[in-house]
Amino acid sequence: ENIVDILNRKSTGESHYKASCRFDEDHQVWVPELVVRTHGVDYKYQVSYDFLNSKEYGRIASLSETLDQLLDEGAYVKRGERTQKVETFEQALNWLVKESMRGVSRQRYKGLGEMNP
């Protein structure tokens, strides 16, 4: 599954994602771009060649590789007496957040424009 499929699956329906590559004439390489359609308007986000060759991106890529290697087969998360088998850090985080909300009620407060005089 690629990142665009994940974004579209997790979207609330207000946005649709599409990815493509564009040719960077200055550097003679292909670079990725993302188009987000929200309420019928397309917003284009281009990843620059300079970013892809930056130290910051190198650190992000290195961290991603490190995290992928940390979870072994059979990894699990434990909170109190409950445990959950996980394959990714995303699954672990989502489960922990869900568990932390058990027994908690959330209340929505009205904004100033919704209050009765």
FENSUL-V446569 format. One record per residue. N is the residue number from 0. NEAR is the number of other C-alpha atoms within 8 Angstrom. D_LAST is the distance of its C-alpha to the last C-alpha in Angstrom with 2 decimals. Layout:
n	near	d_last
N	NEAR	D_LAST
N	NEAR	D_LAST
This chain:
n	near	d_last
0	4	51.53
1	5	50.58
2	6	47.47
3	9	46.16
4	8	46.48
5	9	44.56
6	9	41.74
7	10	41.50
8	6	41.63
9	6	38.84
10	9	36.67
11	5	33.38
12	5	34.58
13	7	32.78
14	11	35.88
15	10	39.60
16	11	42.27
17	8	45.74
18	9	48.43
19	7	51.54
20	8	54.02
21	8	54.86
22	8	58.09
23	10	57.94
24	6	60.69
25	4	60.98
26	6	61.77
27	7	63.21
28	7	61.13
29	8	58.46
30	12	55.00
31	10	51.98
32	12	48.79
33	11	45.64
34	11	43.58
35	12	40.02
36	11	38.56
37	10	34.76
38	6	32.97
39	5	36.32
40	6	36.91
41	8	39.88
42	8	39.76
43	8	43.25
44	8	44.02
45	8	47.63
46	9	49.43
47	7	51.88
48	9	55.50
49	6	55.00
50	9	52.30
51	9	54.51
52	8	57.32
53	8	55.31
54	6	55.69
55	7	52.01
56	10	52.52
57	10	55.79
58	8	54.03
59	8	51.41
60	8	54.26
61	8	56.24
62	8	53.35
63	8	52.83
64	8	56.52
65	8	56.51
66	9	53.54
67	8	55.14
68	7	58.28
69	6	56.70
70	9	55.83
71	7	58.91
72	5	59.31
73	7	57.93
74	9	55.29
75	9	52.47
76	10	49.39
77	8	49.08
78	8	46.14
79	4	47.09
80	5	49.13
81	6	47.77
82	8	49.61
83	9	49.11
84	8	51.80
85	11	50.74
86	11	52.48
87	8	50.19
88	8	48.03
89	6	45.07
90	9	45.66
91	13	45.99
92	8	42.76
93	8	40.77
94	9	42.25
95	10	41.55
96	8	37.88
97	8	37.57
98	8	39.42
99	6	37.30
100	8	34.17
101	6	35.85
102	4	34.01
103	5	30.97
104	5	27.61
105	4	25.17
106	4	21.42
107	4	19.07
108	4	15.98
109	7	12.99
110	6	12.87
111	5	10.29
112	5	10.17
113	6	9.52
114	7	6.51
115	3	3.83
116	2	0.00
